[in-house]
Amino acid sequence: MSMNTDFPARAIIDRSALGKNLQELRKCNPNIQVMAVVKANAYGHGGAQIARAALEFGVKWFGVAQLAEALQLRQALKDFPAARIFTWIFSPDADLETAIKANLDIAVSNAETLLRVASAARAAGKKARVHLAVDTGMGREGALPKNLAPLLSAAEMAADEGTVEVSGIWSHLARGDENGVGEQATVKQLADFQMACEAAERRGFTGLVRHLSASSGLLWHPPAHFDLARYGIAMYGLTPNPSRATTASLQLTPIMRLEADLISVKKLPAGHPVSYGGTWVAPHDTYIGIVPLGYADGIDRHASGKIWVAANGERYPQVGRICMDQFMVDLGCGKDGNPPLPVGATVRLWGDGSQGEPTADDWAKAAETINYTIVTDLNPRVPRVYI
Ligand SMILES: *Cc1c(COP(=O)(O)O)cnc(C)c1O
């Protein structure tokens, strides 16, 4: 493990935990294909490294949101030209010719886009691969079921002409992680998706890869599995919804641990304030440690005063407001005039909780957000170390 001593913090990314999670999730349905969703720098874990590791674990499909991410990933995986890369966000004037030459699987939501893909394919002299997007309730990408016919007609035309191969049909669940009314919404989405698949089949599009499920659908909605599941948050070892099932109960292992070395430890006298606004004041003489990470690194400022760090099984509360590049922790009074932790000591900000550190779920709770944003927001300036 190589450490960058110029930056006294690092995210440790455990590739074997990724393998374990993939194996665990595979049990949900061993008969479907797996797409590793590695958008947004693989939720902060490092796009190229995670994709490569997933490839080594046998994953053949990769999902990224932006076309630019897809092109970058194709470059990063250039030794594996057979890797399928699915992308679903691009602008109306995107360079689709380049996308087609890069052999991407392109999501298409309407007839106009399909025709643009077809004409780009003509220009590229290469058949484009598309996945028809259906909006079954997300209100985001995809044709509404009632507008599917014109998309299918355009697809039929382009397929006959030989410029486009329709290889998939897909949609996305809006409430796949919920209980109660959310379940009913999912059942409705499932039925609409099923109908869209049948409509495509009636137009002669057979053998399409049908995909509806992200992590939540994979974990909690077997009828939504179809032919492929898009593995996101759960692959990174986090639950899609801790109030439905905890990460631990799902047998998942968070693959990222964030740690930092205290850059300063000093004793503050009772009554001394800490950080902007003086929202925290030392109740007694106490040692304050400085953790060299802040909101510029993606540490959520909303968690100020509600979170802790840990070392050797001991918890140290974070105190005062989280700053741009650092925050303070209360280490306590120490013994015999020695601080509880020396300067340079490594503390854990988040991980699997095995050393008393918070999990991404704990941070999410403190910051009133979701575990997704906790890991995804970690800024690229924080070094990633792969083990
Ligand atoms: C982000 C995303 C996923 C992955 O979702 P998770 O909840 O992280 O599993 C899958 N499909 C689409 C279309 C997405 O935008």
The ligand as an SDF file (V2000), in Angstrom:
LIG
                    3D

 15 15  0  0  0  0  0  0  0  0999 V2000
  -27.4490    5.5350  -10.7360 C   0  0  0  0  0  0  0  0  0  0  0  0
  -28.2620    4.5900  -11.5290 C   0  0  0  0  0  0  0  0  0  0  0  0
  -28.2320    3.2100  -11.2640 C   0  0  0  0  0  0  0  0  0  0  0  0
  -27.5940    2.6220  -10.0350 C   0  0  0  0  0  0  0  0  0  0  0  0
  -28.4280    2.8670   -8.9290 O   0  0  0  0  0  0  0  0  0  0  0  0
  -28.1240    2.2800   -7.4800 P   0  0  0  0  0  0  0  0  0  0  0  0
  -29.3060    2.6710   -6.6850 O   0  0  0  0  0  0  0  0  0  0  0  0
  -26.8840    2.9420   -7.0220 O   0  0  0  0  0  0  0  0  0  0  0  0
  -27.9660    0.8210   -7.6270 O   0  0  0  0  0  0  0  0  0  0  0  0
  -28.8680    2.3670  -12.1360 C   0  0  0  0  0  0  0  0  0  0  0  0
  -29.5220    2.8330  -13.2140 N   0  0  0  0  0  0  0  0  0  0  0  0
  -29.6090    4.1510  -13.4910 C   0  0  0  0  0  0  0  0  0  0  0  0
  -30.3520    4.5930  -14.6990 C   0  0  0  0  0  0  0  0  0  0  0  0
  -29.0020    5.0770  -12.6510 C   0  0  0  0  0  0  0  0  0  0  0  0
  -29.1190    6.3910  -12.9150 O   0  0  0  0  0  0  0  0  0  0  0  0
  1  2  1  0
  2  3  1  0
  2 14  2  0
  3  4  1  0
  3 10  2  0
  4  5  1  0
  5  6  1  0
  6  7  2  0
  6  8  1  0
  6  9  1  0
 10 11  1  0
 11 12  2  0
 12 13  1  0
 12 14  1  0
 14 15  1  0
M  END
$$$$
